[in-house]
Amino acid sequence: MAQKKRSRTERQKGKLTIWSEKEVQMLHDLYPNMSNAAIAEKLKRPKTSVDKKGFDYKLKKSKEYRRKVAMTNNSCRRNSWRKDEITQLKKLYKTHTYNELADILKRNAQSIQSKATKLGLWKYQRSL
């Protein structure tokens, strides 16, 4: 049985409105430098609708916007290492055990070992 085609007013009631040319142009203009949530709010559309349209048009965020978001996310990360913690780790690494460092830096021993490895720190000399 063929499904009856919905009229424009029925689509609006169900929140399935067609994008106008003006809205599409605004999406193209705003997409590179604004979050999809902010664009959705500005266009008075669901975020999922903005996500899908951006995908359909193969729109990309600008490098500057992606860099700004990455910096914000990294600064908010719960386990981000501060510069003073890294300095203290480098200073104390060879003379303290992982458990002692964990107590001093208020981190778990695995986190300390992982960070030390990433920094290239070694507790023992390799014999040749």
OpenMM code with the backbone's topology and positions (N, CA, C; nanometers):
from openmm import Vec3, app, unit

residues = "MET ALA GLN LYS LYS ARG SER ARG THR GLU ARG GLN LYS GLY LYS LEU THR ILE TRP SER GLU LYS GLU VAL GLN MET LEU HIS ASP LEU TYR PRO ASN MET SER ASN ALA ALA ILE ALA GLU LYS LEU LYS ARG PRO LYS THR SER VAL ASP LYS LYS GLY PHE ASP TYR LYS LEU LYS LYS SER LYS GLU TYR ARG ARG LYS VAL ALA MET THR ASN ASN SER CYS ARG ARG ASN SER TRP ARG LYS ASP GLU ILE THR GLN LEU LYS LYS LEU TYR LYS THR HIS THR TYR ASN GLU LEU ALA ASP ILE LEU LYS ARG ASN ALA GLN SER ILE GLN SER LYS ALA THR LYS LEU GLY LEU TRP LYS TYR GLN ARG SER LEU".split()
positions = [
    Vec3(0.0847, -0.1178, 0.0000),
    Vec3(0.0000, 0.0000, 0.0000),
    Vec3(0.0893, 0.1242, 0.0000),
    Vec3(0.0670, 0.2139, -0.0933),
    Vec3(0.1490, 0.3339, -0.1057),
    Vec3(0.1173, 0.4302, 0.0082),
    Vec3(0.2237, 0.4928, 0.0574),
    Vec3(0.2062, 0.5861, 0.1683),
    Vec3(0.1648, 0.7223, 0.1124),
    Vec3(0.0686, 0.7857, 0.1752),
    Vec3(0.0203, 0.9163, 0.1320),
    Vec3(0.1290, 1.0205, 0.1563),
    Vec3(0.1542, 1.1035, 0.0558),
    Vec3(0.2550, 1.2086, 0.0674),
    Vec3(0.2022, 1.3175, 0.1607),
    Vec3(0.2867, 1.3577, 0.2544),
    Vec3(0.2450, 1.4597, 0.3509),
    Vec3(0.2473, 1.5985, 0.2873),
    Vec3(0.1540, 1.6807, 0.3260),
    Vec3(0.1543, 1.8190, 0.2796),
    Vec3(0.2564, 1.8985, 0.3615),
    Vec3(0.2893, 2.0169, 0.3147),
    Vec3(0.3885, 2.0999, 0.3847),
    Vec3(0.3438, 2.1301, 0.5282),
    Vec3(0.2163, 2.1562, 0.5504),
    Vec3(0.1698, 2.1885, 0.6860),
    Vec3(0.1829, 2.0680, 0.7781),
    Vec3(0.1606, 1.9477, 0.7268),
    Vec3(0.1782, 1.8280, 0.8087),
    Vec3(0.3249, 1.8091, 0.8459),
    Vec3(0.4134, 1.8378, 0.7519),
    Vec3(0.5569, 1.8263, 0.7802),
    Vec3(0.5968, 1.9252, 0.8884),
    Vec3(0.5438, 2.0458, 0.8851),
    Vec3(0.5776, 2.1455, 0.9855),
    Vec3(0.5277, 2.1036, 1.1231),
    Vec3(0.4093, 2.0433, 1.1291),
    Vec3(0.3572, 1.9962, 1.2575),
    Vec3(0.4488, 1.8894, 1.3153),
    Vec3(0.5005, 1.8019, 1.2298),
    Vec3(0.5896, 1.6944, 1.2732),
    Vec3(0.7348, 1.7388, 1.2786),
    Vec3(0.7601, 1.8666, 1.2651),
    Vec3(0.8933, 1.9265, 1.2712),
    Vec3(0.9841, 1.8819, 1.1553),
    Vec3(0.9247, 1.8339, 1.0455),
    Vec3(1.0030, 1.7933, 0.9289),
    Vec3(0.9919, 1.8994, 0.8204),
    Vec3(1.0433, 2.0183, 0.8471),
    Vec3(1.0315, 2.1273, 0.7503),
    Vec3(1.1452, 2.1212, 0.6498),
    Vec3(1.1169, 2.1649, 0.5315),
    Vec3(1.2160, 2.1696, 0.4237),
    Vec3(1.3063, 2.2893, 0.4466),
    Vec3(1.4343, 2.2724, 0.4188),
    Vec3(1.5310, 2.3813, 0.4354),
    Vec3(1.5139, 2.4812, 0.3214),
    Vec3(1.5038, 2.6088, 0.3561),
    Vec3(1.4961, 2.7135, 0.2541),
    Vec3(1.6368, 2.7415, 0.2012),
    Vec3(1.6427, 2.8074, 0.0870),
    Vec3(1.7733, 2.8434, 0.0293),
    Vec3(1.8505, 2.9353, 0.1246),
    Vec3(1.7783, 3.0234, 0.1916),
    Vec3(1.8415, 3.1160, 0.2869),
    Vec3(1.9041, 3.0375, 0.4034),
    Vec3(1.8326, 2.9369, 0.4554),
    Vec3(1.8848, 2.8551, 0.5651),
    Vec3(2.0083, 2.7754, 0.5210),
    Vec3(2.0019, 2.7215, 0.4017),
    Vec3(2.1165, 2.6451, 0.3501),
    Vec3(2.2379, 2.7371, 0.3353),
    Vec3(2.2153, 2.8586, 0.2854),
    Vec3(2.3265, 2.9538, 0.2708),
    Vec3(2.3835, 2.9909, 0.4069),
    Vec3(2.2954, 3.0124, 0.5060),
    Vec3(2.3430, 3.0425, 0.6420),
    Vec3(2.4243, 2.9252, 0.6970),
    Vec3(2.3780, 2.8033, 0.6710),
    Vec3(2.4517, 2.6848, 0.7155),
    Vec3(2.5920, 2.6841, 0.6555),
    Vec3(2.6025, 2.7091, 0.5248),
    Vec3(2.7326, 2.7141, 0.4583),
    Vec3(2.8219, 2.8231, 0.5180),
    Vec3(2.7643, 2.9371, 0.5514),
    Vec3(2.8417, 3.0488, 0.6060),
    Vec3(2.8872, 3.0240, 0.7497),
    Vec3(2.7991, 2.9658, 0.8309),
    Vec3(2.8264, 2.9504, 0.9735),
    Vec3(2.9035, 2.8219, 1.0079),
    Vec3(2.8867, 2.7184, 0.9287),
    Vec3(2.9385, 2.5859, 0.9633),
    Vec3(3.0884, 2.5811, 0.9953),
    Vec3(3.1747, 2.6475, 0.9166),
    Vec3(3.3189, 2.6342, 0.9427),
    Vec3(3.3649, 2.6857, 1.0791),
    Vec3(3.2969, 2.7845, 1.1360),
    Vec3(3.3482, 2.8497, 1.2566),
    Vec3(3.2518, 2.8528, 1.3745),
    Vec3(3.1506, 2.7672, 1.3721),
    Vec3(3.0523, 2.7687, 1.4804),
    Vec3(3.0110, 2.6249, 1.5109),
    Vec3(2.9778, 2.5994, 1.6361),
    Vec3(2.9331, 2.4645, 1.6734),
    Vec3(2.7977, 2.4352, 1.6098),
    Vec3(2.7723, 2.3077, 1.5852),
    Vec3(2.6443, 2.2691, 1.5262),
    Vec3(2.5283, 2.3026, 1.6191),
    Vec3(2.5513, 2.2933, 1.7491),
    Vec3(2.4466, 2.3281, 1.8455),
    Vec3(2.4104, 2.4767, 1.8347),
    Vec3(2.5118, 2.5623, 1.8206),
    Vec3(2.4868, 2.7063, 1.8078),
    Vec3(2.4168, 2.7378, 1.6756),
    Vec3(2.4563, 2.6690, 1.5696),
    Vec3(2.3909, 2.6888, 1.4391),
    Vec3(2.2441, 2.6470, 1.4491),
    Vec3(2.2191, 2.5331, 1.5123),
    Vec3(2.0825, 2.4832, 1.5276),
    Vec3(1.9965, 2.5842, 1.6032),
    Vec3(2.0530, 2.6406, 1.7079),
    Vec3(1.9794, 2.7405, 1.7857),
    Vec3(1.9472, 2.8627, 1.7008),
    Vec3(2.0461, 2.9074, 1.6241),
    Vec3(2.0278, 3.0259, 1.5391),
    Vec3(1.9224, 3.0010, 1.4303),
    Vec3(1.9220, 2.8788, 1.3743),
    Vec3(1.8266, 2.8455, 1.2676),
    Vec3(1.6937, 2.7920, 1.3217),
    Vec3(1.6858, 2.7764, 1.4541),
    Vec3(1.5668, 2.7196, 1.5184),
    Vec3(1.5332, 2.5822, 1.4603),
    Vec3(1.6368, 2.4980, 1.4569),
    Vec3(1.6238, 2.3613, 1.4064),
    Vec3(1.6917, 2.2674, 1.5050),
    Vec3(1.6569, 2.1380, 1.5015),
    Vec3(1.7262, 2.0427, 1.5892),
    Vec3(1.8727, 2.0281, 1.5481),
    Vec3(1.9586, 2.0023, 1.6447),
    Vec3(2.1011, 1.9841, 1.6164),
    Vec3(2.1228, 1.8683, 1.5189),
    Vec3(2.0441, 1.7622, 1.5344),
    Vec3(2.0595, 1.6462, 1.4449),
    Vec3(2.0329, 1.6841, 1.2996),
    Vec3(1.9426, 1.7786, 1.2786),
    Vec3(1.9128, 1.8264, 1.1441),
    Vec3(2.0332, 1.9006, 1.0858),
    Vec3(2.0958, 1.9826, 1.1692),
    Vec3(2.2158, 2.0559, 1.1261),
    Vec3(2.3294, 1.9575, 1.0994),
    Vec3(2.3455, 1.8580, 1.1872),
    Vec3(2.4487, 1.7558, 1.1669),
    Vec3(2.4301, 1.6880, 1.0317),
    Vec3(2.3071, 1.6470, 1.0025),
    Vec3(2.2796, 1.5745, 0.8787),
    Vec3(2.3014, 1.6624, 0.7560),
    Vec3(2.2545, 1.7850, 0.7607),
    Vec3(2.2730, 1.8751, 0.6453),
    Vec3(2.4212, 1.9028, 0.6223),
    Vec3(2.4956, 1.9236, 0.7302),
    Vec3(2.6396, 1.9443, 0.7161),
    Vec3(2.7062, 1.8250, 0.6513),
    Vec3(2.6650, 1.7055, 0.6910),
    Vec3(2.7181, 1.5826, 0.6316),
    Vec3(2.6768, 1.5718, 0.4848),
    Vec3(2.5494, 1.5984, 0.4564),
    Vec3(2.4990, 1.5889, 0.3188),
    Vec3(2.5744, 1.6814, 0.2233),
    Vec3(2.6079, 1.8014, 0.2720),
    Vec3(2.6789, 1.8988, 0.1889),
    Vec3(2.8313, 1.8865, 0.2004),
    Vec3(2.8771, 1.7861, 0.2757),
    Vec3(3.0216, 1.7622, 0.2960),
    Vec3(3.0929, 1.8862, 0.3509),
    Vec3(3.0265, 1.9539, 0.4457),
    Vec3(3.0849, 2.0729, 0.5068),
    Vec3(3.1887, 2.0323, 0.6107),
    Vec3(3.2903, 2.1137, 0.6262),
    Vec3(3.3980, 2.0866, 0.7222),
    Vec3(3.4172, 2.2076, 0.8121),
    Vec3(3.4615, 2.1806, 0.9342),
    Vec3(3.4978, 2.2879, 1.0263),
    Vec3(3.6353, 2.3411, 0.9863),
    Vec3(3.6595, 2.4695, 1.0090),
    Vec3(3.7886, 2.5297, 0.9741),
    Vec3(3.8972, 2.4796, 1.0697),
    Vec3(4.0224, 2.4876, 1.0254),
    Vec3(4.1347, 2.4464, 1.1105),
    Vec3(4.1391, 2.5283, 1.2386),
    Vec3(4.1127, 2.6572, 1.2284),
    Vec3(4.1153, 2.7447, 1.3461),
    Vec3(4.0092, 2.7026, 1.4474),
    Vec3(3.8892, 2.6714, 1.3976),
    Vec3(3.7818, 2.6301, 1.4877),
    Vec3(3.8169, 2.4968, 1.5542),
    Vec3(3.8666, 2.3999, 1.4766),
    Vec3(3.9035, 2.2696, 1.5326),
    Vec3(4.0147, 2.2847, 1.6355),
    Vec3(4.1108, 2.3733, 1.6090),
    Vec3(4.2203, 2.3976, 1.7033),
    Vec3(4.1669, 2.4572, 1.8331),
    Vec3(4.0753, 2.5526, 1.8212),
    Vec3(4.0165, 2.6170, 1.9397),
    Vec3(3.9404, 2.5146, 2.0243),
    Vec3(3.8636, 2.4284, 1.9603),
    Vec3(3.7874, 2.3254, 2.0318),
    Vec3(3.8830, 2.2269, 2.0991),
    Vec3(3.9889, 2.1868, 2.0289),
    Vec3(4.0860, 2.0931, 2.0858),
    Vec3(4.1543, 2.1533, 2.2077),
    Vec3(4.1915, 2.2804, 2.1998),
    Vec3(4.2574, 2.3450, 2.3133),
    Vec3(4.1621, 2.3524, 2.4335),
    Vec3(4.0370, 2.3840, 2.4079),
    Vec3(3.9378, 2.3903, 2.5147),
    Vec3(3.9183, 2.2528, 2.5776),
    Vec3(3.9069, 2.1512, 2.4944),
    Vec3(3.8878, 2.0155, 2.5456),
    Vec3(4.0085, 1.9689, 2.6265),
    Vec3(4.1280, 1.9979, 2.5772),
    Vec3(4.2485, 1.9543, 2.6480),
    Vec3(4.2635, 2.0234, 2.7823),
    Vec3(4.2268, 2.1491, 2.7903),
    Vec3(4.2407, 2.2211, 2.9173),
    Vec3(4.1372, 2.1748, 3.0196),
    Vec3(4.0272, 2.1189, 2.9718),
    Vec3(3.9216, 2.0719, 3.0621),
    Vec3(3.9376, 1.9254, 3.1014),
    Vec3(4.0307, 1.8564, 3.0390),
    Vec3(4.0454, 1.7142, 3.0690),
    Vec3(4.0819, 1.6939, 3.2144),
    Vec3(4.0198, 1.5954, 3.2736),
    Vec3(4.0377, 1.5680, 3.4158),
    Vec3(4.1813, 1.5270, 3.4467),
    Vec3(4.2454, 1.4530, 3.3585),
    Vec3(4.3773, 1.3991, 3.3879),
    Vec3(4.4910, 1.4728, 3.3173),
    Vec3(4.4660, 1.5918, 3.2669),
    Vec3(4.5716, 1.6662, 3.1999),
    Vec3(4.6848, 1.6970, 3.2982),
    Vec3(4.8044, 1.6828, 3.2501),
    Vec3(4.9223, 1.7125, 3.3331),
    Vec3(4.9559, 1.8598, 3.3209),
    Vec3(4.9700, 1.9273, 3.4338),
    Vec3(5.0119, 2.0673, 3.4341),
    Vec3(5.1642, 2.0725, 3.4202),
    Vec3(5.2145, 2.1876, 3.3795),
    Vec3(5.3589, 2.2048, 3.3606),
    Vec3(5.4354, 2.1811, 3.4904),
    Vec3(5.3820, 2.2298, 3.6022),
    Vec3(5.4512, 2.2124, 3.7304),
    Vec3(5.4569, 2.0652, 3.7709),
    Vec3(5.3540, 1.9871, 3.7370),
    Vec3(5.3553, 1.8441, 3.7672),
    Vec3(5.4604, 1.7705, 3.6841),
    Vec3(5.4706, 1.8079, 3.5583),
    Vec3(5.5707, 1.7459, 3.4704),
    Vec3(5.7107, 1.7781, 3.5202),
    Vec3(5.7336, 1.9032, 3.5590),
    Vec3(5.8637, 1.9444, 3.6125),
    Vec3(5.8972, 1.8644, 3.7378),
    Vec3(5.8009, 1.8499, 3.8264),
    Vec3(5.8238, 1.7757, 3.9503),
    Vec3(5.8501, 1.6271, 3.9204),
    Vec3(5.7762, 1.5707, 3.8244),
    Vec3(5.7977, 1.4311, 3.7861),
    Vec3(5.9396, 1.4111, 3.7337),
    Vec3(5.9840, 1.4989, 3.6469),
    Vec3(6.1200, 1.4885, 3.5921),
    Vec3(6.2251, 1.4977, 3.7024),
    Vec3(6.2010, 1.5850, 3.7970),
    Vec3(6.2969, 1.6073, 3.9053),
    Vec3(6.3060, 1.4862, 3.9994),
    Vec3(6.1921, 1.4246, 4.0315),
    Vec3(6.1869, 1.3184, 4.1321),
    Vec3(6.1897, 1.1767, 4.0747),
    Vec3(6.1807, 1.1636, 3.9448),
    Vec3(6.1587, 1.0332, 3.8825),
    Vec3(6.2630, 0.9275, 3.9199),
    Vec3(6.3894, 0.9605, 3.9105),
    Vec3(6.4948, 0.8600, 3.9332),
    Vec3(6.5115, 0.8228, 4.0797),
    Vec3(6.4680, 0.9066, 4.1710),
    Vec3(6.4937, 0.8820, 4.3135),
    Vec3(6.3724, 0.8294, 4.3911),
    Vec3(6.2584, 0.8150, 4.3244),
    Vec3(6.1373, 0.7706, 4.3925),
    Vec3(6.0708, 0.6560, 4.3157),
    Vec3(5.9991, 0.5720, 4.3891),
    Vec3(5.9231, 0.4644, 4.3260),
    Vec3(5.7946, 0.5225, 4.2671),
    Vec3(5.7269, 0.4413, 4.1844),
    Vec3(5.6008, 0.4862, 4.1262),
    Vec3(5.4969, 0.5139, 4.2353),
    Vec3(5.4930, 0.4310, 4.3373),
    Vec3(5.3970, 0.4514, 4.4456),
    Vec3(5.4269, 0.5793, 4.5240),
    Vec3(5.5540, 0.6082, 4.5466),
    Vec3(5.5909, 0.7327, 4.6154),
    Vec3(5.5524, 0.8537, 4.5301),
    Vec3(5.5809, 0.8451, 4.4006),
    Vec3(5.5440, 0.9539, 4.3099),
    Vec3(5.3917, 0.9715, 4.3047),
    Vec3(5.3199, 0.8596, 4.3093),
    Vec3(5.1735, 0.8658, 4.3091),
    Vec3(5.1228, 0.9427, 4.4308),
    Vec3(5.1832, 0.9187, 4.5464),
    Vec3(5.1430, 0.9905, 4.6679),
    Vec3(5.1770, 1.1393, 4.6580),
    Vec3(5.2951, 1.1686, 4.6064),
    Vec3(5.3398, 1.3077, 4.5962),
    Vec3(5.2543, 1.3869, 4.4966),
    Vec3(5.2316, 1.3265, 4.3782),
    Vec3(5.1617, 1.3972, 4.2702),
    Vec3(5.0102, 1.3771, 4.2719),
    Vec3(4.9602, 1.2958, 4.3651),
    Vec3(4.8163, 1.2686, 4.3767),
    Vec3(4.7606, 1.2098, 4.2460),
    Vec3(4.8322, 1.1115, 4.1925),
    Vec3(4.7923, 1.0395, 4.0716),
    Vec3(4.8173, 0.8920, 4.0947),
    Vec3(4.7650, 0.8070, 4.0078),
    Vec3(4.7927, 0.6656, 4.0271),
    Vec3(4.9263, 0.6286, 3.9630),
    Vec3(4.9841, 0.5192, 4.0085),
    Vec3(5.1178, 0.4786, 3.9650),
    Vec3(5.1221, 0.4513, 3.8145),
    Vec3(5.0158, 0.3932, 3.7596),
    Vec3(5.0120, 0.3644, 3.6156),
    Vec3(5.0163, 0.4930, 3.5337),
    Vec3(4.9470, 0.5950, 3.5798),
    Vec3(4.9464, 0.7236, 3.5110),
    Vec3(5.0879, 0.7829, 3.5097),
    Vec3(5.1572, 0.7714, 3.6218),
    Vec3(5.2928, 0.8242, 3.6329),
    Vec3(5.3874, 0.7476, 3.5410),
    Vec3(5.3753, 0.6160, 3.5407),
    Vec3(5.4615, 0.5349, 3.4546),
    Vec3(5.4360, 0.5675, 3.3069),
    Vec3(5.3099, 0.5824, 3.2708),
    Vec3(5.2736, 0.6138, 3.1326),
    Vec3(5.3290, 0.7504, 3.0903),
    Vec3(5.3133, 0.8508, 3.1769),
    Vec3(5.3623, 0.9848, 3.1444),
    Vec3(5.5143, 0.9859, 3.1341),
    Vec3(5.5810, 0.9150, 3.2241),
    Vec3(5.7269, 0.9079, 3.2211),
    Vec3(5.7753, 0.8458, 3.0898),
    Vec3(5.7083, 0.7419, 3.0455),
    Vec3(5.7437, 0.6768, 2.9191),
    Vec3(5.7268, 0.7748, 2.8028),
    Vec3(5.6157, 0.8485, 2.8026),
    Vec3(5.5911, 0.9471, 2.6965),
    Vec3(5.6959, 1.0577, 2.6972),
    Vec3(5.7471, 1.0897, 2.8168),
    Vec3(5.8500, 1.1936, 2.8288),
    Vec3(5.9901, 1.1390, 2.8010),
    Vec3(6.0013, 1.0073, 2.7853),
    Vec3(6.1321, 0.9462, 2.7588),
    Vec3(6.2183, 0.9319, 2.8829),
    Vec3(6.1560, 0.9254, 2.9996),
    Vec3(6.2319, 0.9109, 3.1247),
    Vec3(6.2604, 0.7628, 3.1510),
    Vec3(6.3814, 0.7355, 3.2020),
    Vec3(6.4203, 0.5987, 3.2339),
    Vec3(6.4737, 0.5933, 3.3757),
    Vec3(6.4339, 0.4920, 3.4501),
    Vec3(6.4828, 0.4753, 3.5870),
    Vec3(6.6195, 0.4101, 3.5899),
    Vec3(6.6458, 0.3232, 3.4966),
    Vec3(6.7689, 0.2437, 3.4993),
    Vec3(6.8503, 0.2659, 3.3734),
    Vec3(6.9786, 0.2602, 3.3884),
    Vec3(7.0689, 0.2694, 3.2733),
    Vec3(7.0652, 0.1370, 3.1985),
    Vec3(7.0645, 0.1419, 3.0704),
    Vec3(7.0731, 0.0191, 2.9926),
    Vec3(7.2203, -0.0190, 2.9799),
    Vec3(7.2492, -0.1431, 3.0080),
    Vec3(7.3891, -0.1883, 2.9953),
    Vec3(7.4141, -0.2323, 2.8524),
    Vec3(7.5336, -0.2014, 2.8062),
    Vec3(7.5677, -0.2349, 2.6672),
    Vec3(7.6444, -0.3631, 2.6593),
] * unit.nanometer
topology = app.Topology()
chain = topology.addChain("A")
for resn in residues:
    res = topology.addResidue(resn, chain)
    for name in ("N", "CA", "C"):
        topology.addAtom(name, app.Element.getBySymbol(name[0]), res)
